[in-house]
Amino acid sequence: MVTIKDFKPRLYQETILASSTLKNSLVVLPTGMGKSMIFIMLAVQRLNNYPKSKILILAPTKPLCEQHAQSCMNYIDIEKEKVVLFTGLVKPEKRAKLWEDARIIVSTPQGLENDIINRKIDFEDVSLLVIDECHRAVKEYSYVWLAKQYEKLAKFPRILGLTASPGSDIESISEICKNLLIENIELRTENDPDVKPYIQDVKISWIKVELPDEFKQIHKYLKDCYNSKLKDIKQYGYISDAIIANGSKKSLLDLQAALHGEIAGGNKDFEILKSVSLAAEAMKVQHALELLETQGVTALNRYISRIMKDARTTKIKATQNLANDFNFKSAWIKTQALSEDGIEHPKIEKLKQEIKKAISVSEKSKIIVFNHYRDNAEKIVDELNKIDNAKAMLFVGQQKKGNTGLSQKKQIKMLDDFRSGRFNILVSTSVAEEGLDIPKVDSVIFYEPIPSAIRHIQRRGRTGRLEKGEVKILMTKGTRDEAYRWSAYHKEKRMYRTLDSLRKKIHIHLRDIKDETENIKEQKKLDSYDNPNHQSSSKNLIIVDHRERGSKVIKELIELGNKVKIEQLESADFLCSERTGIEYKNKGDFINSIIDGRMLEQAKNLKNSFERPLIIVEGEEDIYSIRKIHPHAIQGMIAAITVGFGIPILYTKNFMETSSILSIIASREQQGENRYFSPHASNKPMTIKEMQEYIVSSLPNIGPLLAKELLESFGSVSEVFNAHEEKLMEIDKVGKKKAKGIRDIVDRKYVFK
């Protein structure tokens, strides 16, 4: 029997556990209130109820996954080797082996998607799926597809979603509930009587600064530049005075979306194209204004300097025109002058004052400083390290920008060093906002307010977990800082009102979600996953080229009930039968392949390889508006493909329509004796030489070129198949791994299941 150790649950945790055992639940708890202990208690219960089952915990980052794996080992009385951590560094074959023996698996969602697609692992025996930071379960994030697959495939499914902040409106919260098949919401706020005794006092203070006169001069140049772009767009009739007066980033994004929609619909008039270019210029200026108001000279100077540098080499008109704009150039000159004089945003000095105060109270104080932009975060680290007894380190994500990227291994090491007191100030971008458990952080400082309620709550929750804490937010008066402050405040209030309303009326709002859950369960009864004895009409095999691995089409095909196998294909992107190979392109790639000549060669290969070749072109854009290419060139290629090669072209609007067509084709093709087929099959008659090359090329990691080399060296197929590993390794490009793979396939006893 599995038990919990070294932990005594709180009353609200036990209450939430009781309902979570019965229904798929969304748990919304303030940060630091023990969400992870709820999934640990539920995991123990599920392991005892289903002794041969597994628990799967998903979290968005490796540091957070490692934290959860450690919590399981600390609080669950289970062999440590039964708790495994899946990361992108672990090869699929090893993950499959680890999965077999594990009881608790902690993983990021993206790598797990590929394991499910390739059937390296099976959800059948997973009795609990925990989704941490589940506010991410919207749109096409990996959580969404995995949750639906889990509910469909698991014998004893139960889903637990955890977050401190699911969103601020009924639409986003309902979307999360629908995507995770939630049947019950457990909401607790800091004011609930069963939670209140455990809430630590967190003092929040707003520190206001004035924008200096020198900054106001730059601000005027940038604002004049920005308004001039919008006024030019107005002359073409695509913007109103109200939008100009509003001046927000959102209104500008809406404008850009509307303009690109016009182009996608075929409108390529001068006025629309010029307006698109002007809107792109305005967006760049908008970003410069944000850097000036909220960050400082260093970040602004780097940004404008990059634009000026790019303008000398790029062919993008928006960048060239902006670099030549009088107001923009004037702002750059002023910014460079301030940078040379060492003048910075007053927030820097205020931040240093607050750090000095905290350190004067205790040199052991732990402080997290959040800053949205890496460029400015680097500057902050440099400035804080000038303070006596202050040691600041920069904590950022993996994406490399300059030398600021951190691998996940380095992220984990840095967090451990911060916890143990090897340095006392963690300066972080958004990567440290979510979920990381860093006990006894004395204060959190926002370098700028942020408009997102979710991110505001996440940042704030890094302190006051075990003891009292402080949150200090730097704000520039009369700028977007003030707007962002109130935006986050109202969104947070609205979120709790919405959740409270949803909790009271849950039977109404979740009715559709429950119906969808029941539909999935009913489908599961009718169609078991990968069962060769079950001849469901929807269980078609579609072979996909490995280069399409990240395509949305693959997940949709599986969602439609098809079996998908990823292979390296010589021609075509999808095989629906031995005679039907399909080349798949979006409209942009279709046009690009006409320009660079790929399309003609691909059409030729399709014709030579398949009896019934097909090309699918996906997208809603006007095909003649994507690139500056004469319509006759496009029409000529279409004529060559359809008439010259006799290959039909089908047009689809999106990946869902593409997947539906592929599924229907596979269903028609795979009837009776044609139900099962090989990715290496071809309808074209082969010569003896071609057949020999084909047989050898089907060996693991042996393509057509290496097959020829093997046959030339050994003389026949039988000699290749009978060669010892040492002899195989004498061939160039055949190493120990390939040689062992060949021998394994040839020698292993065939087992029919």
Secondary structure, DSSP 4 states (H G I P E B T S, - for coil): ---B-S----HHHHHHHHHHTTS-EEEE--TTS-HHHHHHHHHHHHHHHSTT-EEEEE-SSHHHHHHHHHHHHHHB-S-GGGEEEE-TTS-HHHHHHHHHH-SEEEE-HHHHHHHHHTTSS-GGGEEEEEEESGGG-STT-HHHHHHHHHHHH-SS--EEEEES---SSHHHHHHHHHHTT--EEEE--TTSTTTGGGPPPEEEEEEEEPPPHHHHHHHHHHHHHHHHHHHHHHHTTS--HHHHHH--HHHHHHHHHHHHHHHHTT---HHHHHHHHHHHHHHHHHHHHHHHHHT-HHHHHHHHHHHHHHHTT---HHHHHHHT-HHHHHHHHHHHHHHHTT---HHHHHHHHHHHHHHHH-TT--EEEE-S-HHHHHHHHHHHTTSTT--EEEE--SS-STT----HHHHHHHHHHHHTTS-SEEEE-GGGSSS---TT--EEEESS--S-HHHHHHHHTTSSSSS-EEEEEEEETTSHHHHHHHHHHHHHHHHHHHHHHHHHTHHHHTHHHHHHHHHHHHHHHH--TT-TT---TT--EEEEEGGGTT-HHHHHHHHTT-EEEEE--SS-SEESSSS-EEEEEEHHHHHHHHHSSHHHHHHHHHHHH-SS-EEEEE-SS-TTSSSS--HHHHHHHHHIIIIIS---EEEESSHHHHHHHHHHHHHHHS-GGGSS--TT--SS---HHHHHHHHHHTSTT--HHHHHHHHHHHSSHHHHHH--HHHHTTSTT--HHHHHHHHHHHHSPP---
